[in-house]
Amino acid sequence: MFTTNLRLLTAGESHGPELIAFLEGMPAGLPLHPEVINPYLYRRQRGYGAGARMKIEHDEVEIVSGIMNGITTGGPIAMRIINADHEKWRGKAVTPLTAPRPGHVDLVAAIKYGYDDLRPGLERASARETAARVAAGSICAHFLSQFGIVIGGYVTQIGNVSTDFHALSYEERFSAAEESEVRCPDPASSDLMVEAIRKAIFDRDTLGGIIEIAALHLPPGLGSHVHWDRRLEARIGGAVLSVQAMKGVEFGEAFENTALPGTQAHDAIRLEGSRIIRPTNRAGGVEGGITNGEPLVVRAAMKPIATTLTPQQTVDLASGEEKPTTYERSDFCPVPRAVPILETVIAHILADALLDKVGGDSLEEIQPRVAALRKASLEDLRQKGNPTVFWD
């Protein structure tokens, strides 16, 4: 399952000298400066429950190609983010890691690649890599904003503390989330989530949770039903699950819908003037792999991360003996920090889907094409109303 217009590659290790991101296919003519990207990188580092690494790194992007005079050229955009923590590792012999952590990549990467030290697997698999993806995805979000498309996110659950804020508009949720140190729009629930994380830290443990991302003002018609790998849920789902520690994804009320009869699980189609509207959005803005004009709502389940201060049982692959795991510095709860990561990962897929729909090599070409897209209205959906012979 690959994007067709916006190709993204990242390179680098957690404690290597730098992270690199390549974004190929961004149209020419998009105004772009590091000040567009750096706020996303800053947001990625914020959140109660973050580990000590976030006090060391002060992520800022350097754009090294694809931009001239503050405007995209249409060429590949290359970016680098320095790893400040690299100075502690450069030129030093590193104690071998031979006892894999349960739930981490350590063991399976060694099986796949034949490593005689587990560190190469964890260095590349580390969520530090998401800084590069956030840099690239923030450009995609900036591109989408040229067409009025807004993407935001918030936390709905940490550990066993969950909340419901359906009385708030999506814009209000986005704004309120950024005022919370756990990115939860509800102040009372935020306090309970902070307390749950504080207890996990005291217990030398970790917590996971649920994150909700919404994309507003998407045009209907993005994605496709005609091939499995062009269905928008498939593409977004794959992207979300590619983020470290994400183990589940749903669109709209997918899991809740499984307990309902069909007459209650779907969104009625109604008329408002000549506009076709939905009074509800249980489908999460996608039907048959295609956006329907309602807010796109994606919910992701993030597991408690595998690196815990309390040792877990494992096997030392060098000695062949069972032993407890050795702690590698990490977050206690990365859920709040994952919100901007998922926003930008989804922005990448949506920007690619928009380009797939309208084409164009420059922003100037694309803008009128987006404006001319069919709307969900009777005028744009004239039907013949006559019998048709489809196969003769």
Stockholm file with secondary structure:
# STOCKHOLM 1.0

chainA/1-392         MFTTNLRLLTAGESHGPELIAFLEGMPAGLPLHPEVINPYLYRRQRGYGAGARMKIEHDEVEIVSGIMNGITTGGPIAMRIINADHEKWRGKAVTPLTAPRPGHVDLVAAIKYGYDDLRPGLERASARETAARVAAGSICAHFLSQFGIVIGGYVTQIGNVSTDFHALSYEERFSAAEESEVRCPDPASSDLMVEAIRKAIFDRDTLGGIIEIAALHLPPGLGSHVHWDRRLEARIGGAVLSVQAMKGVEFGEAFENTALPGTQAHDAIRLEGSRIIRPTNRAGGVEGGITNGEPLVVRAAMKPIATTLTPQQTVDLASGEEKPTTYERSDFCPVPRAVPILETVIAHILADALLDKVGGDSLEEIQPRVAALRKASLEDLRQKGNPTVFWD
#=GR chainA/1-392 SS CCCSSCEEEEECCTTSSEEEEEEECCCBTCBCCHHHHHHHHHHHHCCTTCCTHHHHCCCCEEEEESEETTEECSSCEEEEEECGGGGGTTTCCCCCCCSCCTTSSHHHHHHHHCCSSSHHHHHHHSGGGHHHHHHHHHHHHHHHHTTTCEEEEEEEEETTEECCCTTSCHHHHHHHHHTSTTCCSCHHHHHHHHHHHHHHHHTTCCCCEEEEEEEESCCTTCBCSSSGGGCHHHHHHHHHHTSTTEEEEEETTHHHHTTSCHHHHSCCCEEETTEEECSCCTTTTEETTEECSSCEEEEEEECCCSCCSSCCEEEETTTTEEEECCCCCCCSCCHHHHHHHHHHHHHHHHHHHHHHHHCCSBHHHHHHHHHTSCCSBTTTCCCCCSCCCCCC
#=GC SS_cons         CCCSSCEEEEECCTTSSEEEEEEECCCBTCBCCHHHHHHHHHHHHCCTTCCTHHHHCCCCEEEEESEETTEECSSCEEEEEECGGGGGTTTCCCCCCCSCCTTSSHHHHHHHHCCSSSHHHHHHHSGGGHHHHHHHHHHHHHHHHTTTCEEEEEEEEETTEECCCTTSCHHHHHHHHHTSTTCCSCHHHHHHHHHHHHHHHHTTCCCCEEEEEEEESCCTTCBCSSSGGGCHHHHHHHHHHTSTTEEEEEETTHHHHTTSCHHHHSCCCEEETTEEECSCCTTTTEETTEECSSCEEEEEEECCCSCCSSCCEEEETTTTEEEECCCCCCCSCCHHHHHHHHHHHHHHHHHHHHHHHHCCSBHHHHHHHHHTSCCSBTTTCCCCCSCCCCCC
//
